[in-house]
Amino acid sequence: MDINKLKDEKFTIGIRLYAVYQSSKGLSSRKLEELYQTNFKQITNWIHRFEAEGIDGLRDKPGRGRKGGLTQESKIRLKQLILEESPFAHGYNTKTWTGPILIDWISKNFGVAYKKAQIYNILKMLG
């Protein structure tokens, strides 16, 4: 295991443990939300996980978070599409790729649904 990752994990657990401690001393989840710059639901999750599992409950669980919708091959194809092909050639009544048109094309060709903000993040990542 990477030593820096281990240090980061210990720091994260320490922060969460201190939030649990502060809650046990009467600080509200809403006040902790402000202090820790996270939502109060996350604070209550830490508290419940600590009560159920102890320190291990404060660790990040593997495989958490949303999985990416596009494979690496799909991303390569999407970049190629944007740079080399016209939307008009794919049945769209325009010659310029836009976020909504790309959302539609991705949905039809890859079966993955995105919202506007997500598509622009993908475009930025693709360069």
N, C-alpha and C positions, 0 to 999 in steps of 0.2 A: 504494500500500500504506500502511496505517495505521502511523505511526511507532512507536506503542506496541506494535503487534503485531510489528514488526521487532525492537524492543528485547527483547521477551519471547522471540522465537525465538533471538536471539543468546545470551541468558542461558541458555536451555534447552540449546542446543548446547554452551555453555561448561561447564555442569554435567556433561553426558554425556561430554565430552572429558576432563574431569578424572577422572571415574570410570574411563575407559579407561586414562588415564595411571597412576592408582593401581593398577589391575590389573596393568599392565606392570611395576610396581615390586614386585609380589608380594603385594599385598593380595587376599585371597580374595573371590570373588563373594558368599559368605555374609556376610562382614564389610561389604562395600560395600552389601549389602542393608540392613543396619542403619543405616549412615550416610546413605543416600539415601532411606530409607523407601519402597522399592519391592522387588519380589521379585527374587531372584537371577537368574531366567530373563530378566528385562528387562535386567539388567546384562550378561549374556552376549550378549543380542541386540545391545546397543549395541556391544560389543567386536567381534562378528562383522561387523556392518554397517560399522563403522569400518575393519576390515581389508579388506573387500571394496570399499568405496566412498569411503573417506577421510571428510573432514568432511561431505560431502553425505549420507553414510549415517547421520549423527546427527540429521538434520532429520526432523520429523514428515512422514510421507507423506500426501498428500491422500486423502480418502475413507476414512481409517482409522476403525475403531470400528464398533459395531453400528448399523445403520440402524433408525430408529423403525418400529414396525409399523403404527401407526395414522396415517391421513392427517388433515389438519386437519378435513375434513368428518366423518370418523369420530369424532374427539374431540368435535366439536360435537354429533353425534348421541348419543354416550355420555352427555354431560352432560345433554342434554335427557331422555334415558331415565331417568337417576337422579333428576332433579328432578321429573319430571312423570308418570312411569309406574310401575306396580306390577309387581314380578316375577311376581305371580300372573297378571297379564294376559298374560304370556309363557310360561305353562306351568309356572312354578315354584311349589312348595307353600309359599310364604311371601309376606309383604307387605313384607319389608325386603330391600334389596339388600345382599349381603355380597360380600367379595372372591372366594370360590370361585364364587358364582353369576355374578358379573360376568365372571370368567375363562371360564366355560362359555358365557355369552351372546356375548361377544366372539369366541370361537372359532367358534361357529355362524354368527354374522352377518357377521364380517369375515375369518374364516379366519386369525386371528392368535393364536398361543399365548403366554400369559403365565404366570408363576409368581406365587405369593402376594405376595412382596416387590415385584415389579414393578407389580402392580395397585394397590397402596397408594401407590406413587410416582406413578402416573398420576392417581389420585384427588386427591392433594395438588396436583399440577400443574393439575388442572381446577378446583381451588378448592372 
